[in-house]
Amino acid sequence: MIPTHERQLRIDLAATFRIIARLGMHEAVANHFSAAVSPDGKTFLLNPKWKHFSRIRASDLLLLNADDEACARRPDVDATAWAIHGQIHQRLPAARVVLHLHPVFTTAVACLASPHVPPIDQNTARYFNRIAVDTLYGGMADTAEEGARLGALLADKQRLLMGNHGVLVTAQAVGEAFDDIWTLERACQILVTAWSTGQPLKVLSDEVAEKTARAWEGIRDFSQQHFEEMKQLEIEADPSLLD
């Protein structure tokens, strides 16, 4: 019998995969999401290797333990997923949910010589001084050492802009993580569109940007409700995700 807490996490995470696929933010059968089940964060749920996001059901999610190196040899566990998510859940118990994606606009910004998200509107301002940046991409992140390095870069931040790679966000709840990575992609879409005009950006003052970012942090219920609405749409479209 699956505990109620784990069952809900499975449903929420399965719905997130479906939502991300519907929005076209996925990358073929790559990328990974995870959610901690145990209080220490080391027991966590992860999507199985190379299963399309749009087909993932609650029961498909793997239950793994970050301290169990045998997980790295399982045929249904992707090496990069284990390297990144295993290390983060082992080292950062506060990171209850970890989403890693290669969405087009956020990844485009990550490919700049100096990756950054200047505050030019309400969405971009959400991330003012709140994104860690990695500029040392060295190939597939498939070793424990690389996963540990990426985890260490988060430090006091919840988002990591992965240079020449993609993005990673962490959160306390699945709904918050989903809304965060969705808004970051939206912010980067706005930013790339503004840059494409060739006109100078009107960047918000530090004072206004910080005020806006703090306001975002005060409406986590907005983030959760955004997710709940999107989740319900997925359940109505295909109740099999609950299986």
Phi, psi and chi 1 to 4 in degrees:
 res  aa     phi    psi   chi1   chi2   chi3   chi4
   1 MET       -  123.2 -173.8   72.4  174.5      -
   2 ILE   -78.5  128.8  -63.0  176.8      -      -
   3 PRO   -56.3  150.0  -23.9   34.1      -      -
   4 THR   -56.9  -42.7  -58.6      -      -      -
   5 HIS   -61.2  -46.4  172.7   63.2      -      -
   6 GLU   -65.0  -40.4 -179.9 -174.9  -28.7      -
   7 ARG   -59.5  -42.7  170.1   66.3  177.7  161.7
   8 GLN   -67.4  -39.1 -170.6   58.8   57.9      -
   9 LEU   -61.9  -40.2  -86.1  177.6      -      -
  10 ARG   -61.6  -45.0  -75.1  178.9  173.8  -85.6
  11 ILE   -64.0  -46.7  -68.0  171.1      -      -
  12 ASP   -63.2  -41.9  -73.1   -7.8      -      -
  13 LEU   -70.2  -41.5 -152.5   55.6      -      -
  14 ALA   -60.5  -41.2      -      -      -      -
  15 ALA   -63.5  -37.8      -      -      -      -
  16 THR   -63.4  -42.0  -56.0      -      -      -
  17 PHE   -58.7  -46.4  -72.6  112.2      -      -
  18 ARG   -62.5  -43.3  -57.4  -84.1 -173.4  118.6
  19 ILE   -62.6  -46.5  -63.7  165.3      -      -
  20 ILE   -61.8  -39.6  -70.2  -64.0      -      -
  21 ALA   -64.8  -43.7      -      -      -      -
  22 ARG   -61.8  -33.9 -175.2  178.7  -65.7  -85.1
  23 LEU   -83.1   -5.1  -65.1  172.4      -      -
  24 GLY    73.0   25.7      -      -      -      -
  25 MET   -96.0    0.4  -67.9  170.9   63.6      -
  26 HIS   -84.9  172.1   60.4  -56.8      -      -
  27 GLU  -128.8   93.0  172.9  109.3  -36.0      -
  28 ALA    50.9 -122.4      -      -      -      -
  29 VAL  -113.9   24.8  -69.1      -      -      -
  30 ALA   -99.1 -171.5      -      -      -      -
  31 ASN    72.4  156.4  -66.5  169.3      -      -
  32 HIS  -147.8  146.3  -45.2   95.8      -      -
  33 PHE  -124.8  147.3  -60.9  166.3      -      -
  34 SER  -143.9  158.3   60.3      -      -      -
  35 ALA  -145.3  130.2      -      -      -      -
  36 ALA   -72.4  138.3      -      -      -      -
  37 VAL  -104.5  -41.9  173.6      -      -      -
  38 SER   -85.3  157.2   60.2      -      -      -
  39 PRO   -58.2  -34.6  -28.0   37.6      -      -
  40 ASP   -82.0   -3.7   64.6    3.2      -      -
  41 GLY    82.0   -7.3      -      -      -      -
  42 LYS   -79.8  -25.0  -66.5 -175.1  178.2 -176.3
  43 THR   -93.7  122.1  -59.4      -      -      -
  44 PHE  -145.5  159.5   62.5   96.5      -      -
  45 LEU   -94.4  143.7  -62.0  170.2      -      -
  46 LEU  -147.4  147.0  179.5   74.8      -      -
  47 ASN   -72.4  144.6   50.4  -51.2      -      -
  48 PRO   -69.1  154.1   25.3  -34.0      -      -
  49 LYS   -56.1  124.4 -177.5  178.3 -179.2  179.0
  50 TRP    57.3   39.1  -60.6  -16.3      -      -
  51 LYS  -104.4  129.8 -171.2  175.3 -177.3   70.2
  52 HIS   -61.9  137.8 -161.3  -82.8      -      -
  53 PHE   -54.5  -37.4  -79.6   17.6      -      -
  54 SER   -70.3  -10.6   65.4      -      -      -
  55 ARG  -110.5   -1.9  -61.6 -179.8   57.8 -122.1
  56 ILE   -72.1  132.9  -70.6  179.2      -      -
  57 ARG  -111.8  163.7  -58.7  168.7  -58.9  169.1
  58 ALA   -55.6  -39.5      -      -      -      -
  59 SER   -74.5  -14.6   59.6      -      -      -
  60 ASP   -74.7  -22.6  -68.9  -34.4      -      -
  61 LEU   -68.1  136.3  -61.6  171.7      -      -
  62 LEU   -84.3  140.3  -49.7  175.9      -      -
  63 LEU  -103.6  112.6 -173.9   63.9      -      -
  64 LEU  -123.4  164.6  -52.5  174.6      -      -
  65 ASN  -124.7  126.1 -171.8  -75.2      -      -
  66 ALA   -62.1  -22.3      -      -      -      -
  67 ASP   -86.6   -7.9  -72.9  -23.8      -      -
  68 ASP   -97.0   98.4 -176.3    2.6      -      -
  69 GLU   -66.7  -15.6  -77.1  -57.1  -41.7      -
  70 ALA   -63.1  -24.2      -      -      -      -
  71 CYS   -61.0  -31.5  -67.6      -      -      -
  72 ALA   -65.9  -20.8      -      -      -      -
  73 ARG   -99.2    0.5  -61.8 -174.5  -68.1  -84.9
  74 ARG   -71.3  136.3  -71.7  178.5   48.9  160.8
  75 PRO   -66.5  -19.0   24.6  -35.2      -      -
  76 ASP   -96.8    8.6   55.7   -5.6      -      -
  77 VAL  -113.1  120.1  174.2      -      -      -
  78 ASP   -72.6  138.3 -178.5   72.9      -      -
  79 ALA   -61.0  -40.7      -      -      -      -
  80 THR   -70.9  -33.3   59.9      -      -      -
  81 ALA   -64.6  -44.9      -      -      -      -
  82 TRP   -65.6  -41.2  177.9 -108.8      -      -
  83 ALA   -61.9  -46.2      -      -      -      -
  84 ILE   -80.6  -57.4  -63.6  173.6      -      -
  85 HIS   -71.5  -37.9  -65.3 -102.5      -      -
  86 GLY   -60.1  -43.8      -      -      -      -
  87 GLN   -70.2  -40.0  -73.1  -61.4  -50.7      -
  88 ILE   -66.2  -44.1  -69.8  176.7      -      -
  89 HIS   -69.1  -25.8  -75.8  -63.3      -      -
  90 GLN   -74.8  -36.0 -174.7  178.7   73.7      -
  91 ARG  -103.4  -23.1  -61.6  164.8 -178.8  -89.1
  92 LEU  -125.0   81.2  -57.9  174.4      -      -
  93 PRO   -60.6  -21.9   20.1  -32.7      -      -
  94 ALA   -75.2  -17.6      -      -      -      -
  95 ALA   -84.3   81.1      -      -      -      -
  96 ARG   -70.8  -32.2  -55.0  -60.4  -62.3  175.7
  97 VAL  -129.1  135.4 -179.5      -      -      -
  98 VAL  -131.5  118.5 -178.2      -      -      -
  99 LEU  -115.6  128.0  -51.6 -175.2      -      -
 100 HIS  -124.0  124.7  169.5   52.5      -      -
 101 LEU  -139.1  167.3  -75.9  175.0      -      -
 102 HIS  -122.4   53.2  -56.4  160.6      -      -
 103 PRO   -65.6  148.8   25.7  -33.4      -      -
 104 VAL   -56.1  -54.0  172.9      -      -      -
 105 PHE   -74.3  -41.2  -68.7   97.8      -      -
 106 THR   -65.4  -40.0  -53.0      -      -      -
 107 THR   -66.6  -36.9  -57.0      -      -      -
 108 ALA   -59.7  -44.1      -      -      -      -
 109 VAL   -64.8  -35.8  171.6      -      -      -
 110 ALA   -67.2  -18.2      -      -      -      -
 111 CYS   -91.0    1.2  -68.8      -      -      -
 112 LEU   -70.9  157.5  -61.2  175.7      -      -
 113 ALA   -60.1  -34.7      -      -      -      -
 114 SER  -128.0   85.3  -61.8      -      -      -
 115 PRO   -61.2  127.3  -20.4   33.3      -      -
 116 HIS  -163.5  160.2   65.8  -60.9      -      -
 117 VAL  -124.2   88.9  179.7      -      -      -
 118 PRO   -68.7  145.5   25.0  -34.3      -      -
 119 PRO   -78.7  102.3   30.4  -34.9      -      -
 120 ILE  -116.2   -7.3   62.4  170.2      -      -
 121 ASP  -157.5 -173.7   80.2  -43.5      -      -
 122 GLN   -65.5  -34.8 -167.0  159.8  -77.2      -
 123 ASN   -73.2  -48.8  -70.7  -60.6      -      -
 124 THR   -64.8  -33.6   49.5      -      -      -
 125 ALA   -65.4  -22.4      -      -      -      -
 126 ARG   -56.9  -25.9  178.8  173.4 -179.5  170.8
 127 TYR  -106.7   13.3  -57.4   99.8      -      -
 128 PHE   -58.9  119.1 -179.8   67.1      -      -
 129 ASN    56.0   26.2  -73.4  -20.1      -      -
 130 ARG  -126.9   19.1  -74.1  161.6  171.8   79.3
 131 ILE  -126.6  126.8  -58.8  179.1      -      -
 132 ALA   -83.4  151.1      -      -      -      -
 133 VAL  -128.0  133.1  178.4      -      -      -
 134 ASP  -109.6  124.8  175.5   28.6      -      -
 135 THR  -117.5   19.2   57.6      -      -      -
 136 LEU  -117.8   44.1  -62.4  177.1      -      -
 137 TYR   -58.5  131.0  177.0   75.8      -      -
 138 GLY  -131.5   22.4      -      -      -      -
 139 GLY   112.6 -168.8      -      -      -      -
 140 MET   -56.2  132.3  -64.8  -72.3 -173.8      -
 141 ALA   -84.6   78.4      -      -      -      -
 142 ASP  -119.7   20.6   56.5    3.6      -      -
 143 THR  -125.0  155.3   66.4      -      -      -
 144 ALA   -62.5  -35.3      -      -      -      -
 145 GLU   -62.4  -41.7  -67.8   74.2   19.4      -
 146 GLU   -69.0  -39.8  178.2   64.6    2.4      -
 147 GLY   -62.2  -41.4      -      -      -      -
 148 ALA   -65.3  -38.9      -      -      -      -
 149 ARG   -63.1  -44.3 -175.2 -174.4   73.5   82.0
 150 LEU   -64.5  -41.9  -67.7  171.3      -      -
 151 GLY   -61.3  -39.5      -      -      -      -
 152 ALA   -66.2  -28.9      -      -      -      -
 153 LEU   -67.4  -25.2  -71.9  172.5      -      -
 154 LEU   -63.1  -40.2  -74.0  166.5      -      -
 155 ALA    45.7 -113.2      -      -      -      -
 156 ASP   -96.5   13.1   61.9  -20.5      -      -
 157 LYS  -105.8  162.0  -54.3  -85.8 -166.8  -47.1
 158 GLN  -110.8   -7.2  -68.6 -176.4  -72.9      -
 159 ARG  -126.7  144.5  -57.0  102.1  173.0  178.6
 160 LEU  -129.5  116.8  177.3   62.6      -      -
 161 LEU   -85.4  111.5 -165.7   58.3      -      -
 162 MET   -93.0  102.1  -54.8  165.7   78.3      -
 163 GLY   -53.2  134.3      -      -      -      -
 164 ASN    57.6   25.0  -55.9  104.3      -      -
 165 HIS  -142.7  -67.9 -173.8  171.1      -      -
 166 GLY   170.6 -137.8      -      -      -      -
 167 VAL  -147.8  153.9   64.0      -      -      -
 168 LEU  -139.1  132.0 -176.7  147.8      -      -
 169 VAL  -126.2  149.1  -55.9      -      -      -
 170 THR  -125.0  156.0   67.8      -      -      -
 171 ALA  -161.9  172.4      -      -      -      -
 172 GLN   -81.2  -25.3  -74.0  -69.4  -56.7      -
 173 ALA  -139.2  153.5      -      -      -      -
 174 VAL   -59.1  -44.6  174.1      -      -      -
 175 GLY   -60.9  -41.6      -      -      -      -
 176 GLU   -65.2  -40.8  -69.3  177.2   21.4      -
 177 ALA   -64.5  -43.6      -      -      -      -
 178 PHE   -60.1  -51.4  160.1   72.0      -      -
 179 ASP   -61.9  -34.5 -179.7   67.8      -      -
 180 ASP   -65.8  -49.8 -161.9    4.7      -      -
 181 ILE   -71.0  -29.7 -152.0  163.7      -      -
 182 TRP   -67.0  -46.4 -179.1   88.2      -      -
 183 THR   -67.1  -35.5  -55.6      -      -      -
 184 LEU   -65.0  -40.5 -177.7   52.9      -      -
 185 GLU   -64.9  -40.4  174.4   68.1   -5.8      -
 186 ARG   -62.2  -44.0 -178.0   74.3  141.5 -161.9
 187 ALA   -60.6  -42.6      -      -      -      -
 188 CYS   -71.3  -31.1  -71.7      -      -      -
 189 GLN   -64.2  -44.1 -177.5  177.6    9.9      -
 190 ILE   -62.1  -43.4  -68.5  166.3      -      -
 191 LEU   -64.9  -48.1 -174.2   57.7      -      -
 192 VAL   -63.0  -38.8  169.0      -      -      -
 193 THR   -64.1  -42.9  -58.1      -      -      -
 194 ALA   -64.2  -44.0      -      -      -      -
 195 TRP   -60.4  -36.4  -87.9  -34.2      -      -
 196 SER   -66.4  -17.6   72.7      -      -      -
 197 THR   -72.4  -19.7   67.8      -      -      -
 198 GLY    78.3    1.8      -      -      -      -
 199 GLN   -92.6  154.4  -60.8  -62.3  -51.5      -
 200 PRO   -62.8  143.5  -19.9   32.2      -      -
 201 LEU   -79.9  144.3  -61.3 -177.8      -      -
 202 LYS   -97.9   96.3 -177.1  177.1 -179.0 -179.7
 203 VAL   -84.2  135.0  179.5      -      -      -
 204 LEU   -65.0  153.1  -59.2  175.0      -      -
 205 SER   -66.9  156.4   68.5      -      -      -
 206 ASP   -57.1  -38.5  -71.9    0.5      -      -
 207 GLU   -63.2  -47.4  179.8 -177.1    5.5      -
 208 VAL   -69.7  -40.1  170.6      -      -      -
 209 ALA   -62.1  -44.2      -      -      -      -
 210 GLU   -66.7  -41.7  177.2   63.1   25.0      -
 211 LYS   -59.3  -41.9  176.6 -176.7  177.4 -178.4
 212 THR   -68.3  -42.6  -53.8      -      -      -
 213 ALA   -61.3  -40.8      -      -      -      -
 214 ARG   -66.8  -35.4  -71.8 -178.7 -178.1  -87.2
 215 ALA   -64.0  -41.0      -      -      -      -
 216 TRP   -58.5  -41.8  -87.2  108.1      -      -
 217 GLU   -67.9  -16.0  -69.4  167.4  -11.1      -
 218 GLY   -91.7   -1.5      -      -      -      -
 219 ILE  -125.4   51.0   54.5  170.0      -      -
 220 ARG   -63.4  -24.6  -72.0 -172.2  168.9   87.2
 221 ASP   -65.9  -29.8   53.6  -22.1      -      -
 222 PHE   -62.2  -46.7  168.0   89.9      -      -
 223 SER   -60.5  -44.5  -63.5      -      -      -
 224 GLN   -64.9  -40.4 -172.5   60.9   41.4      -
 225 GLN   -70.2  -35.5 -169.2   57.4   34.4      -
 226 HIS   -56.4  -46.6  177.4 -158.8      -      -
 227 PHE   -64.4  -44.6  170.8   68.0      -      -
 228 GLU   -59.6  -40.2  -68.4  -63.7  -28.1      -
 229 GLU   -65.3  -44.9  -69.4  -69.3  -42.6      -
 230 MET   -65.4  -39.3  -63.9  -65.7  -76.7      -
 231 LYS   -62.4  -43.3  177.4  174.3   70.0  173.0
 232 GLN   -63.0  -37.7 -170.9   57.4   37.7      -
 233 LEU   -61.0  -39.4  -71.4  173.0      -      -
 234 GLU   -69.7  -40.3  -69.2  -57.2  -39.4      -
 235 ILE   -64.4  -42.4  -68.0  171.8      -      -
 236 GLU   -64.7  -36.1  -69.0  172.4    2.2      -
 237 ALA   -72.6  -36.3      -      -      -      -
 238 ASP  -155.8   92.0 -176.6    4.3      -      -
 239 PRO   -61.8  -11.0  -22.0   34.5      -      -
 240 SER   -64.6  -17.8   72.9      -      -      -
 241 LEU   -62.8  -22.3   80.6   81.3      -      -
 242 LEU   -77.5  -15.8  -60.1  170.5      -      -
 243 ASP   -64.9      -  -65.7  -14.2      -      -
